[in-house]
Amino acid sequence: MRFAITLLSVICIASVIGTVLRQSEPMGNYINQFGPFWAEVFGAFNLYTVYSAPWFLVILAFLVVSTSLCIARNTPKIIADLKNYKEGVREQSLQAHHHKAIAELPSNPPMALAEIGSALTQLGWKARVQQREHGTMIAARQGAANKLGYIAAHSAIVLILIGGVLDGNAMVKLAMWLQGKALYTGSGFVSEIKPEHRLSTANPSFRGNVSVAENQRQGIAVLSLPSGVVLQDLPFDIELKKFNVEYYPTGMPKSFASDIVIHDGGQTREATVKVNEPVIHQGLAIYQSSFEDGGSKLKLLAQPLASAGTPLPIEGRVGTRLAFGDQMLELDGLRVINVENLAGDASNPSGADVRKVDLGERLGQHLGSGAKGNTTKSLHNVGPSFSYKLRDAAGQAREFNNYMLPVELDGQKVFLAGVRESPADAFRYLRMPADENGELAGWLRLRQALGDASLRDTAAQRYATAATPPTQPQLAPQLKLTAQRALTLFSGAAAKPGDEVKGGLPALSQFVERDVPESDRQRVSEVLLRILNGSLFELNQLAREQAGLKPAATDAATQAFMTQAVMSLSDSLYYPSPMLLQLQDFEQVQASVFQVARAPGQKLVYLGALLLIIGVFAMLYVKERRLWIWIAPSADPASSQVRMAMSSTRESPDNATLFAQLKAALLKDPT
């Protein structure tokens, strides 16, 4: 028993680890969470697949064998004890019990036996009578289910452990070994995976995911393990006719269900799979697990950033790869609904103050999350977004997430283009202001004009002409040179290959810190930024003039646009792609993710759980009590001498109360 309890404690600790630590995730997720060293250490102890780890299965085997031996050894004794009322005890031994009593009944022994027997039956006691030479012994018992609780509880442990093993990854690994299959560690489409990575339909136990797009059918489940995947052939195909989803105002899914058709040979069956309402077919349970994109068609426009050029239209489906210059474009997903918290900061409604050159704070605000957390919430659906990766020849990829429509942040409508280096990082968003038409065209014109040296020179000349006081025309050349220098630094034209600072506000900050005395830096920074703002305004006017548009009005809307444009132009120089992808249109295709399971151990676990409840209840709340009553003739032939004693498996205060009630009922003793 001590050995079994020790093993059970170890299993409980391992189960806690398996509950806290997500199981069967890709190895990269654990490396991102714990780091390379600890991820490898935890992997060496199989903590990512605790329930199928060899050491865990060995402990389970020992516990099952130990508990089974306990059941096998004690069950015959318990059954024999259930039949034994111990009516053969000596009458003298009744005096040794804690609960005992002696009384004189005004009935002869046969009448006393009949009266006591009837009373015991009414009180729920089962009794057996033994006639002796000098009297009659009545042996009664109550609560025999306490003994059965031992068998039920211990049998439940065995059933639950066996059922858990049958439905775990251990059976999948056993099936792979018996069928000579291997894990698949590559990437690609399911249809491209070779037969040596596919289990047959005869596999007795598995649990895998099936992703089916609308109006498509699939008959292969993916079983995920930390080191790779293995495919499981299903005895039928699942066709998704329609996926239905409802959302809460927060954008979270409220309910979702799938209308499916099961193709089993020449027969078809229509059904609806809902959350917590699986469909059972041929002993396989089909659960509604989640949903994803099923290959939506995207129409994109690749906009060049650095210089004027013709936008490149791109069409593709989510889940496909396209050649994109010397890189590979991987279309990852489409989200039609994006509910974000857009509560603004009342202390800074404009969202930016270009007079400050606090690089860390400004870049943190403008390259951080597109929807920052606030104490107050203002939830809005900001429209569709799509995600993609750009993978270079070395296989390294950056992930991007761009919104289709402008989002109003801090009182300014901006287009958001997010980027992150790895899935473990948060997206950093480039915020580009929308123009007077609510489009990105105005900012793109200004961004492309910034890369044109001749336009920068013309803008510097115009700014110098407009900003030179009429009474001091000699300042114009110097003002022009300063404006040219500011635009050159800001545009990144002065940066050399390999420089960490490529332009933007960091370049101006670097120039001030390097070439200006510390006592003059604040004043020079403010002057330089005013010149930069004025020059960029003239550059914007030139870009509009070249596009055949009328000059921008000098009003609050233009000022807000230029304020945000200065920050986003600075940030765009550090955007890791020369092209910006815009979502122009899409044709959404939903896909439903089903979990298909064949779980032969499920019924064993349910039966074990039921037996465990019954067993624990019987052992804790049912007390076995035994009662002996000795009836002997008295000196008076019309009366009998009765001696009574009671014992219990567990002593408690209610035993004394019960014994007092028995004395009153059987011995007519009110005390």
C-alpha positions as CSV (number, residue, x, y, z in Angstrom):
1,M,0.0,0.0,0.0
2,R,2.8,2.4,0.9
3,F,4.5,1.7,-2.5
4,A,1.2,2.3,-4.4
5,I,0.6,5.6,-2.6
6,T,4.2,6.7,-3.4
7,L,3.7,5.9,-7.1
8,L,0.3,7.6,-7.1
9,S,1.9,10.8,-5.6
10,V,4.6,10.7,-8.4
11,I,1.9,10.4,-11.0
12,C,0.0,13.3,-9.5
13,I,3.1,15.5,-9.6
14,A,3.7,14.5,-13.2
15,S,0.1,15.2,-14.1
16,V,0.4,18.7,-12.6
17,I,3.4,19.2,-14.9
18,G,1.5,17.9,-17.9
19,T,-1.4,20.3,-17.1
20,V,0.7,23.4,-16.5
21,L,3.0,22.8,-19.5
22,R,1.2,22.6,-22.8
23,Q,1.8,19.2,-24.3
24,S,2.8,18.1,-27.8
25,E,3.6,21.6,-29.0
26,P,6.2,22.2,-31.8
27,M,9.7,22.3,-30.3
28,G,10.2,25.9,-31.5
29,N,7.4,27.0,-29.1
30,Y,9.3,25.6,-26.1
31,I,12.6,27.1,-27.3
32,N,10.9,30.5,-27.5
33,Q,9.4,30.0,-24.0
34,F,12.3,28.5,-22.0
35,G,15.4,29.2,-24.1
36,P,17.6,26.6,-25.9
37,F,19.2,25.2,-22.7
38,W,16.1,24.6,-20.6
39,A,14.1,23.5,-23.6
40,E,16.6,20.8,-24.2
41,V,16.7,19.8,-20.5
42,F,12.9,19.6,-20.2
43,G,12.8,17.7,-23.5
44,A,15.4,15.1,-22.2
45,F,12.9,14.3,-19.4
46,N,10.0,14.0,-21.9
47,L,8.1,16.8,-20.1
48,Y,6.5,17.8,-23.4
49,T,4.8,14.4,-23.7
50,V,4.5,13.5,-20.0
51,Y,1.6,11.1,-20.5
52,S,3.5,9.0,-23.0
53,A,7.0,9.3,-21.5
54,P,8.7,5.9,-20.9
55,W,9.2,6.7,-17.2
56,F,5.6,7.8,-16.8
57,L,4.4,4.6,-18.4
58,V,6.7,2.5,-16.2
59,I,5.2,4.1,-13.1
60,L,1.7,3.6,-14.4
61,A,2.5,-0.1,-15.1
62,F,3.9,-0.6,-11.6
63,L,0.9,1.2,-10.1
64,V,-1.6,-0.8,-12.1
65,V,0.1,-4.1,-11.2
66,S,0.4,-3.1,-7.5
67,T,-3.2,-2.0,-7.3
68,S,-4.4,-5.1,-9.2
69,L,-2.5,-7.4,-6.8
70,C,-4.1,-5.6,-3.8
71,I,-7.5,-6.1,-5.4
72,A,-6.8,-9.7,-6.2
73,R,-5.5,-10.4,-2.7
74,N,-8.2,-8.6,-0.7
75,T,-11.3,-9.2,-2.7
76,P,-11.7,-12.9,-1.6
77,K,-11.3,-11.8,2.0
78,I,-13.8,-9.0,1.5
79,I,-16.4,-11.3,-0.1
80,A,-15.9,-13.8,2.6
81,D,-16.3,-11.1,5.3
82,L,-19.5,-9.9,3.7
83,K,-21.0,-13.4,4.2
84,N,-19.7,-13.7,7.8
85,Y,-21.9,-12.2,10.5
86,K,-19.6,-13.4,13.3
87,E,-22.4,-15.0,15.1
88,G,-20.1,-17.5,16.8
89,V,-18.6,-15.0,19.2
90,R,-18.7,-15.9,22.9
91,E,-21.3,-14.1,25.0
92,Q,-18.6,-13.3,27.6
93,S,-16.6,-11.3,25.0
94,L,-19.4,-8.8,24.6
95,Q,-18.4,-7.2,27.8
96,A,-15.1,-6.1,26.2
97,H,-16.8,-3.7,23.8
98,H,-17.0,0.0,24.4
99,H,-20.7,0.2,23.6
100,K,-22.5,-2.5,25.7
101,A,-25.6,-2.8,27.7
102,I,-27.6,-5.4,29.8
103,A,-31.3,-5.4,30.4
104,E,-34.2,-7.6,31.6
105,L,-37.0,-7.9,29.1
106,P,-40.6,-8.9,30.3
107,S,-40.8,-11.6,27.6
108,N,-39.7,-15.2,27.4
109,P,-36.7,-15.9,25.1
110,P,-38.7,-16.9,22.1
111,M,-40.9,-13.8,22.3
112,A,-37.9,-11.6,23.0
113,L,-36.1,-13.1,19.9
114,A,-39.2,-12.3,17.7
115,E,-39.5,-8.7,19.0
116,I,-35.8,-7.9,18.7
117,G,-35.6,-9.5,15.2
118,S,-38.6,-7.4,14.0
119,A,-37.1,-4.2,15.4
120,L,-33.8,-4.8,13.7
121,T,-35.4,-5.4,10.4
122,Q,-37.3,-2.1,10.7
123,L,-34.1,-0.3,11.6
124,G,-32.3,-1.6,8.5
125,W,-30.1,-4.2,10.1
126,K,-29.4,-7.6,8.5
127,A,-29.2,-10.3,11.2
128,R,-28.3,-14.0,11.6
129,V,-29.4,-16.1,14.6
130,Q,-27.5,-18.9,16.3
131,Q,-29.2,-21.1,18.8
132,R,-27.0,-22.3,21.6
133,E,-27.5,-24.5,24.6
134,H,-27.8,-21.7,27.1
135,G,-29.4,-19.1,24.9
136,T,-29.6,-17.4,21.5
137,M,-27.0,-15.2,19.8
138,I,-28.2,-12.6,17.3
139,A,-25.4,-11.2,15.0
140,A,-26.4,-8.1,13.0
141,R,-24.6,-5.8,10.6
142,Q,-25.1,-2.5,8.8
143,G,-23.0,-0.7,6.2
144,A,-21.5,-3.6,4.4
145,A,-21.1,-1.3,1.3
146,N,-18.0,0.1,3.1
147,K,-16.1,-3.0,2.1
148,L,-17.4,-2.8,-1.4
149,G,-16.1,0.8,-1.6
150,Y,-12.6,-0.5,-1.2
151,I,-13.0,-2.7,-4.3
152,A,-14.7,0.0,-6.3
153,A,-12.2,2.7,-5.5
154,H,-9.2,0.6,-6.3
155,S,-10.7,-0.9,-9.4
156,A,-11.5,2.7,-10.5
157,I,-7.8,3.6,-10.3
158,V,-6.9,0.7,-12.5
159,L,-9.6,1.4,-15.1
160,I,-8.7,5.1,-15.3
161,L,-5.0,4.5,-15.7
162,I,-5.6,1.8,-18.4
163,G,-8.1,4.0,-20.2
164,G,-5.7,7.0,-20.1
165,V,-3.0,5.0,-21.6
166,L,-5.3,3.6,-24.3
167,D,-6.3,7.1,-25.4
168,G,-2.8,8.7,-25.2
169,N,0.1,9.1,-27.5
170,A,1.6,5.9,-26.3
171,M,-0.9,3.9,-28.5
172,V,0.0,6.1,-31.5
173,K,3.7,5.4,-31.0
174,L,3.0,1.7,-30.6
175,A,1.0,1.7,-33.8
176,M,3.8,3.5,-35.6
177,W,6.3,0.9,-34.4
178,L,4.0,-2.0,-35.4
179,Q,3.3,-0.5,-38.8
180,G,6.8,0.7,-39.4
181,K,5.9,4.3,-39.8
182,A,8.0,7.4,-39.0
183,L,7.4,11.0,-38.0
184,Y,7.3,13.7,-40.7
185,T,9.4,16.7,-39.7
186,G,9.2,18.7,-42.9
187,S,6.6,21.2,-44.2
188,G,4.2,21.3,-47.1
189,F,0.8,20.1,-48.1
190,V,-0.8,17.0,-46.5
191,S,-1.3,15.5,-50.0
192,E,2.5,15.6,-50.5
193,I,3.5,13.5,-47.5
194,K,4.6,10.0,-48.3
195,P,2.9,6.8,-47.2
196,E,5.6,6.0,-44.7
197,H,4.3,8.8,-42.5
198,R,0.6,7.7,-42.6
199,L,-1.1,5.3,-40.2
200,S,-3.8,2.9,-41.5
201,T,-7.5,3.1,-40.6
202,A,-7.0,0.1,-38.3
203,N,-5.2,2.2,-35.7
204,P,-7.2,1.5,-32.5
205,S,-6.6,4.8,-30.8
206,F,-5.8,8.3,-32.0
207,R,-6.8,12.0,-31.6
208,G,-6.0,14.3,-34.5
209,N,-7.1,17.5,-36.3
210,V,-8.7,17.7,-39.7
211,S,-8.9,21.1,-41.5
212,V,-11.6,21.3,-44.2
213,A,-12.3,24.4,-46.3
214,E,-15.8,25.2,-47.4
215,N,-17.0,23.0,-50.3
216,Q,-13.9,20.8,-49.9
217,R,-13.5,17.3,-48.4
218,Q,-10.8,15.7,-46.4
219,G,-10.2,12.2,-45.1
220,I,-6.8,12.6,-43.3
221,A,-6.2,13.7,-39.8
222,V,-2.9,15.2,-38.5
223,L,-1.6,13.8,-35.3
224,S,0.9,16.3,-33.8
225,L,3.9,15.3,-31.7
226,P,6.7,17.6,-30.5
227,S,9.2,16.2,-33.0
228,G,6.9,16.1,-36.0
229,V,3.6,14.9,-37.2
230,V,2.1,11.6,-38.5
231,L,-1.0,11.4,-40.7
232,Q,-4.0,9.2,-39.9
233,D,-6.2,7.9,-42.6
234,L,-9.9,8.0,-41.8
235,P,-12.4,5.4,-42.9
236,F,-14.5,8.3,-44.4
237,D,-14.2,11.8,-45.8
238,I,-15.6,15.0,-44.2
239,E,-17.0,17.6,-46.5
240,L,-17.7,21.1,-45.2
241,K,-20.8,22.6,-46.7
242,K,-21.1,25.7,-44.6
243,F,-19.3,27.2,-41.6
244,N,-21.4,29.5,-39.4
245,V,-19.9,31.8,-36.8
246,E,-21.4,34.5,-34.5
247,Y,-19.3,37.1,-32.7
248,Y,-19.5,39.0,-29.4
249,P,-19.2,42.8,-29.6
250,T,-15.6,42.3,-28.4
251,G,-14.9,40.4,-31.6
252,M,-14.5,37.1,-29.8
253,P,-16.4,34.1,-31.4
254,K,-19.7,33.6,-29.6
255,S,-20.6,30.3,-31.3
256,F,-19.6,28.4,-34.3
257,A,-20.9,25.3,-36.0
258,S,-20.2,23.3,-39.2
259,D,-22.7,21.8,-41.6
260,I,-20.9,18.7,-42.9
261,V,-21.5,15.7,-45.1
262,I,-19.8,12.5,-44.2
263,H,-18.9,10.4,-47.3
264,D,-18.5,6.7,-46.3
265,G,-18.1,4.7,-49.3
266,G,-21.2,5.0,-51.4
267,Q,-23.2,6.4,-48.5
268,T,-23.5,10.0,-47.3
269,R,-24.7,11.4,-44.0
270,E,-25.5,15.1,-43.3
271,A,-24.9,16.4,-39.8
272,T,-24.1,19.6,-37.9
273,V,-21.1,19.7,-35.6
274,K,-21.3,22.2,-32.8
275,V,-19.0,23.0,-29.9
276,N,-19.5,20.3,-27.2
277,E,-21.9,18.5,-29.5
278,P,-19.8,16.0,-31.4
279,V,-21.1,13.8,-34.2
280,I,-20.3,10.0,-33.8
281,H,-19.7,7.9,-36.9
282,Q,-18.3,4.4,-37.0
283,G,-17.1,4.8,-33.4
284,L,-15.2,8.0,-34.3
285,A,-16.2,11.2,-32.6
286,I,-16.0,14.4,-34.7
287,Y,-15.6,17.5,-32.5
288,Q,-15.8,21.2,-33.5
289,S,-12.4,22.4,-32.5
290,S,-11.8,25.8,-34.1
291,F,-11.8,27.6,-37.4
292,E,-9.3,29.2,-39.7
293,D,-8.8,30.6,-43.2
294,G,-9.5,28.0,-45.9
295,G,-7.6,29.7,-48.7
296,S,-9.2,33.1,-49.2
297,K,-8.3,34.8,-52.4
298,L,-6.4,38.1,-51.9
299,K,-5.9,41.0,-54.3
300,L,-2.8,42.9,-53.2
301,L,-1.0,46.0,-54.4
302,A,2.8,46.2,-53.8
303,Q,3.7,49.9,-53.4
304,P,7.3,50.9,-53.7
305,L,8.5,53.1,-50.8
306,A,12.0,54.4,-51.7
307,S,11.3,55.9,-55.1
308,A,8.5,56.5,-57.6
309,G,7.5,53.4,-59.5
310,T,4.6,51.5,-60.8
311,P,2.6,49.6,-58.2
312,L,2.6,45.8,-58.7
313,P,-0.7,44.0,-58.5
314,I,-0.5,40.5,-56.8
315,E,-3.2,37.9,-56.6
316,G,-2.9,34.8,-54.4
317,R,-4.6,32.5,-52.0
318,V,-4.0,32.2,-48.3
319,G,-1.6,29.3,-47.7
320,T,0.3,29.6,-51.0
321,R,3.7,30.9,-51.9
322,L,4.6,33.4,-54.6
323,A,7.9,34.7,-56.0
324,F,8.5,38.3,-54.8
325,G,11.7,39.6,-56.2
326,D,14.6,37.7,-54.7
327,Q,12.4,36.6,-51.8
328,M,9.4,34.3,-51.3
329,L,6.0,35.7,-50.4
330,E,4.0,33.4,-48.1
331,L,0.4,34.4,-47.6
332,D,-0.5,33.3,-44.1
333,G,-3.9,34.5,-43.2
334,L,-6.9,36.8,-43.5
335,R,-8.9,38.3,-40.6
336,V,-12.1,39.9,-41.6
337,I,-13.0,41.2,-38.1
338,N,-10.5,42.9,-35.9
339,V,-11.9,44.4,-32.7
340,E,-9.4,46.7,-31.0
341,N,-9.3,49.0,-28.0
342,L,-9.0,52.5,-29.5
343,A,-9.3,54.6,-26.4
344,G,-7.2,57.7,-27.0
345,D,-5.0,59.7,-24.7
346,A,-6.8,63.0,-23.9
347,S,-3.6,64.7,-22.9
348,N,-2.1,64.3,-26.4
349,P,-4.9,64.2,-28.9
350,S,-2.6,64.9,-31.8
351,G,-0.6,61.8,-31.1
352,A,2.8,63.4,-31.9
353,D,5.0,66.4,-31.1
354,V,7.7,66.7,-33.8
355,R,9.5,69.3,-31.7
356,K,10.8,66.6,-29.4
357,V,13.8,64.5,-30.4
358,D,13.4,61.9,-27.7
359,L,14.1,59.0,-30.0
360,G,13.4,56.2,-27.6
361,E,10.0,57.5,-26.5
362,R,8.8,58.6,-30.0
363,L,9.8,55.3,-31.7
364,G,8.3,53.4,-28.8
365,Q,5.0,55.2,-29.4
366,H,4.9,54.9,-33.1
367,L,6.5,51.5,-33.7
368,G,4.7,49.8,-30.8
369,S,1.4,48.1,-30.7
370,G,-1.3,49.3,-33.0
371,A,-3.8,49.3,-30.1
372,K,-2.2,50.1,-26.8
373,G,-3.7,49.1,-23.5
374,N,-5.5,51.8,-21.5
375,T,-7.5,51.9,-18.3
376,T,-10.6,52.8,-20.4
377,K,-11.7,50.8,-23.3
378,S,-13.3,51.8,-26.6
379,L,-13.8,48.7,-28.7
380,H,-14.2,49.1,-32.5
381,N,-14.1,46.8,-35.4
382,V,-11.2,48.3,-37.5
383,G,-11.8,46.1,-40.5
384,P,-9.9,43.3,-42.3
385,S,-6.2,42.6,-42.0
386,F,-4.0,40.1,-43.7
387,S,-0.7,38.5,-42.6
388,Y,2.2,37.3,-44.7
389,K,5.9,36.4,-44.5
390,L,8.9,37.4,-46.7
391,R,11.4,34.6,-46.7
392,D,14.9,35.2,-48.0
393,A,17.2,32.7,-49.8
394,A,18.7,31.6,-46.5
395,G,15.3,30.6,-45.2
396,Q,15.0,33.4,-42.7
397,A,11.5,35.0,-42.6
398,R,9.9,38.2,-41.3
399,E,6.2,38.2,-40.5
400,F,4.0,41.2,-41.5
401,N,0.4,42.1,-40.6
402,N,-1.2,45.0,-42.5
403,Y,-4.7,46.5,-42.1
404,M,-6.9,47.2,-45.1
405,L,-8.6,50.3,-43.9
406,P,-7.4,53.3,-41.9
407,V,-7.7,53.1,-38.2
408,E,-8.4,56.2,-36.0
409,L,-5.8,56.4,-33.3
410,D,-5.4,59.5,-31.1
411,G,-7.8,61.5,-33.3
412,Q,-5.8,60.7,-36.5
413,K,-6.7,58.2,-39.2
414,V,-3.7,56.0,-40.0
415,F,-2.9,52.9,-42.0
416,L,-1.1,50.2,-39.9
417,A,1.6,48.0,-41.3
418,G,3.0,45.6,-38.7
419,V,6.2,43.6,-38.6
420,R,8.0,41.3,-36.3
421,E,11.1,39.2,-36.5
422,S,9.8,36.0,-34.8
423,P,6.5,34.7,-33.5
424,A,7.7,35.3,-30.0
425,D,7.8,39.0,-30.6
426,A,4.9,41.5,-30.6
427,F,4.1,43.3,-33.9
428,R,5.6,46.8,-34.2
429,Y,3.4,49.0,-36.4
430,L,4.3,51.6,-38.9
431,R,1.5,54.3,-38.8
432,M,1.0,56.1,-42.1
433,P,-1.6,59.0,-42.1
434,A,-4.5,58.9,-44.4
435,D,-4.8,61.8,-46.8
436,E,-7.9,64.0,-47.4
437,N,-9.5,61.2,-49.4
438,G,-8.9,58.6,-46.7
439,E,-6.3,56.9,-48.8
440,L,-2.6,56.1,-48.5
441,A,-1.7,57.8,-51.8
442,G,-0.8,61.1,-50.2
443,W,1.7,59.6,-47.8
444,L,3.2,57.4,-50.5
445,R,3.7,60.4,-52.8
446,L,5.6,62.2,-50.0
447,R,7.6,59.1,-49.1
448,Q,8.7,58.6,-52.7
449,A,9.4,62.3,-53.2
450,L,11.7,62.1,-50.1
451,G,13.9,59.7,-52.0
452,D,14.3,62.0,-55.0
453,A,17.3,64.3,-54.6
454,S,16.2,66.9,-57.1
455,L,12.8,67.3,-55.4
456,R,14.5,67.6,-52.0
457,D,16.7,70.4,-53.4
458,T,13.7,72.2,-54.9
459,A,11.8,71.9,-51.7
460,A,14.8,73.3,-49.7
461,Q,14.9,76.2,-52.2
462,R,11.2,76.9,-51.8
463,Y,11.4,76.7,-48.0
464,A,14.3,79.1,-47.9
465,T,12.5,81.6,-50.2
466,A,9.3,81.4,-48.1
467,A,11.1,81.5,-44.7
468,T,13.7,84.3,-45.4
469,P,12.7,87.7,-44.0
470,P,12.4,90.3,-46.7
471,T,14.7,92.6,-44.7
472,Q,17.5,89.9,-44.5
473,P,17.8,88.3,-48.0
474,Q,21.4,87.4,-47.2
475,L,20.1,84.5,-44.9
476,A,18.5,82.7,-47.9
477,P,21.6,80.7,-49.0
478,Q,22.4,79.6,-45.5
479,L,18.8,78.6,-44.9
480,K,18.7,76.7,-48.1
481,L,21.9,74.8,-47.1
482,T,20.4,74.0,-43.7
483,A,17.2,72.7,-45.3
484,Q,19.1,70.6,-47.8
485,R,21.2,69.2,-45.0
486,A,18.1,68.4,-42.9
487,L,16.3,66.7,-45.8
488,T,19.4,64.7,-46.8
489,L,20.0,63.4,-43.2
490,F,16.3,62.7,-42.8
491,S,16.0,60.9,-46.1
492,G,18.9,58.6,-45.4
493,A,20.8,59.7,-48.5
494,A,23.8,60.5,-46.3
495,A,23.9,57.1,-44.7
496,K,26.5,54.6,-45.8
497,P,26.0,50.9,-46.3
498,G,26.2,49.1,-43.0
499,D,25.3,52.2,-40.9
500,E,23.0,51.4,-38.0
501,V,21.3,54.8,-38.3
502,K,19.8,55.0,-41.8
503,G,18.0,58.3,-41.6
504,G,14.9,59.8,-40.1
505,L,14.8,61.5,-36.7
506,P,17.6,59.2,-35.4
507,A,19.9,60.7,-38.0
508,L,19.1,64.2,-36.9
509,S,19.6,63.2,-33.3
510,Q,22.9,61.7,-34.1
511,F,24.0,64.8,-36.0
512,V,23.0,67.1,-33.1
513,E,24.8,64.9,-30.5
514,R,28.0,64.7,-32.6
515,D,28.4,68.2,-34.0
516,V,26.6,70.5,-31.6
517,P,27.9,71.6,-28.2
518,E,25.7,70.2,-25.4
519,S,24.7,73.6,-24.2
520,D,23.2,74.4,-27.7
521,R,21.6,71.1,-28.5
522,Q,18.1,71.9,-27.3
523,R,17.9,75.2,-29.3
524,V,19.5,73.7,-32.4
525,S,17.2,70.6,-32.2
526,E,14.1,72.8,-32.2
527,V,15.4,75.0,-35.1
528,L,16.4,72.0,-37.1
529,L,13.0,70.3,-36.7
530,R,11.1,73.5,-37.7
531,I,13.2,73.7,-40.8
532,L,12.6,70.0,-41.5
533,N,8.8,70.4,-41.0
534,G,8.7,73.4,-43.4
535,S,10.9,71.6,-46.0
536,L,8.7,68.5,-45.8
537,F,5.6,70.6,-46.3
538,E,7.1,72.1,-49.4
539,L,8.1,68.6,-50.6
540,N,4.5,67.5,-50.1
541,Q,3.3,70.4,-52.2
542,L,5.8,69.5,-55.0
543,A,4.6,65.9,-54.9
544,R,1.0,67.0,-55.2
545,E,2.0,69.4,-58.0
546,Q,3.6,66.6,-60.0
547,A,0.5,64.4,-59.5
548,G,-1.7,67.2,-60.9
549,L,-3.3,68.0,-57.6
550,K,-4.0,71.4,-56.1
551,P,-1.8,72.5,-53.3
552,A,-2.7,71.4,-49.8
553,A,-4.5,74.0,-47.7
554,T,-2.7,75.3,-44.6
555,D,-5.3,74.2,-42.2
556,A,-5.6,72.0,-39.1
557,A,-6.2,68.8,-41.2
558,T,-3.0,69.4,-43.2
559,Q,-1.0,70.2,-40.1
560,A,-2.3,66.9,-38.4
561,F,-1.3,65.0,-41.6
562,M,2.2,66.5,-41.7
563,T,2.7,65.9,-38.0
564,Q,2.0,62.2,-38.3
565,A,3.8,62.0,-41.7
566,V,7.1,63.2,-40.1
567,M,7.0,60.4,-37.6
568,S,5.9,57.7,-40.1
569,L,8.5,58.8,-42.7
570,S,11.2,58.5,-40.1
571,D,9.9,55.0,-39.1
572,S,9.5,53.9,-42.7
573,L,13.3,54.1,-43.3
574,Y,13.6,51.2,-40.9
575,Y,10.8,49.2,-42.4
576,P,12.5,45.9,-43.5
577,S,11.0,45.8,-47.0
578,P,11.3,48.2,-49.9
579,M,7.7,47.4,-50.9
580,L,4.5,47.9,-48.9
581,L,1.7,45.4,-49.6
582,Q,-1.9,46.8,-49.5
583,L,-5.0,44.6,-49.4
584,Q,-7.3,45.9,-52.2
585,D,-9.9,43.2,-52.2
586,F,-10.6,39.6,-51.0
587,E,-12.8,36.7,-51.4
588,Q,-13.1,34.9,-48.0
589,V,-13.1,31.2,-47.7
590,Q,-13.7,29.7,-44.3
591,A,-12.2,26.5,-43.0
592,S,-13.3,24.4,-40.0
593,V,-10.9,22.5,-37.8
594,F,-12.3,19.3,-36.5
595,Q,-10.8,17.0,-33.9
596,V,-11.4,13.4,-34.8
597,A,-10.9,10.9,-32.1
598,R,-11.1,7.1,-31.6
599,A,-11.0,6.7,-27.9
600,P,-11.5,3.1,-26.7
601,G,-10.4,4.0,-23.2
602,Q,-13.0,6.7,-22.9
603,K,-15.7,4.3,-21.6
604,L,-13.2,2.8,-19.2
605,V,-12.4,6.2,-17.8
606,Y,-16.1,7.0,-17.4
607,L,-16.7,3.7,-15.7
608,G,-13.6,4.3,-13.5
609,A,-14.8,7.8,-12.6
610,L,-18.2,6.4,-11.6
611,L,-16.7,3.6,-9.5
612,L,-14.3,6.1,-7.9
613,I,-17.2,8.3,-6.9
614,I,-19.1,5.3,-5.5
615,G,-16.0,3.9,-3.8
616,V,-14.9,7.1,-2.1
617,F,-18.5,7.8,-1.0
618,A,-18.8,4.3,0.4
619,M,-15.5,4.4,2.3
620,L,-16.0,7.9,3.7
621,Y,-19.7,8.1,4.4
622,V,-20.8,4.5,5.0
623,K,-19.7,3.0,8.3
624,E,-19.7,-0.7,8.9
625,R,-21.3,-1.5,12.2
626,R,-21.8,-4.9,13.9
627,L,-24.3,-5.6,16.7
628,W,-24.5,-8.7,18.9
629,I,-27.4,-9.5,21.1
630,W,-27.3,-12.4,23.6
631,I,-30.7,-13.6,24.8
632,A,-30.7,-16.0,27.8
633,P,-33.5,-17.3,30.1
634,S,-34.0,-15.4,33.3
635,A,-34.9,-16.6,36.8
636,D,-38.4,-15.7,36.0
637,P,-39.7,-17.9,33.2
638,A,-41.8,-15.0,31.8
639,S,-38.8,-12.8,31.3
640,S,-35.4,-12.8,29.5
641,Q,-31.9,-11.5,30.2
642,V,-30.5,-9.6,27.2
643,R,-26.9,-8.5,26.7
644,M,-26.0,-6.2,23.8
645,A,-22.8,-4.9,22.3
646,M,-21.8,-2.8,19.2
647,S,-18.6,-2.2,17.2
648,S,-17.7,0.0,14.3
649,T,-14.9,0.3,11.8
650,R,-14.4,4.0,12.8
651,E,-15.2,5.4,16.2
652,S,-17.2,8.6,16.2
653,P,-19.6,10.5,18.4
654,D,-22.6,9.4,16.4
655,N,-21.9,5.8,17.4
656,A,-22.9,6.6,21.0
657,T,-26.1,8.2,19.7
658,L,-26.9,5.2,17.6
659,F,-26.3,2.8,20.4
660,A,-28.6,4.8,22.7
661,Q,-31.3,4.6,20.1
662,L,-30.8,0.9,19.8
663,K,-31.0,0.4,23.5
664,A,-34.3,2.3,23.6
665,A,-35.7,0.4,20.6
666,L,-34.5,-3.1,21.5
667,L,-34.1,-3.1,25.3
668,K,-36.9,-0.7,26.1
669,D,-34.2,1.4,27.9
670,P,-35.0,5.1,27.7
671,T,-31.5,6.0,28.8
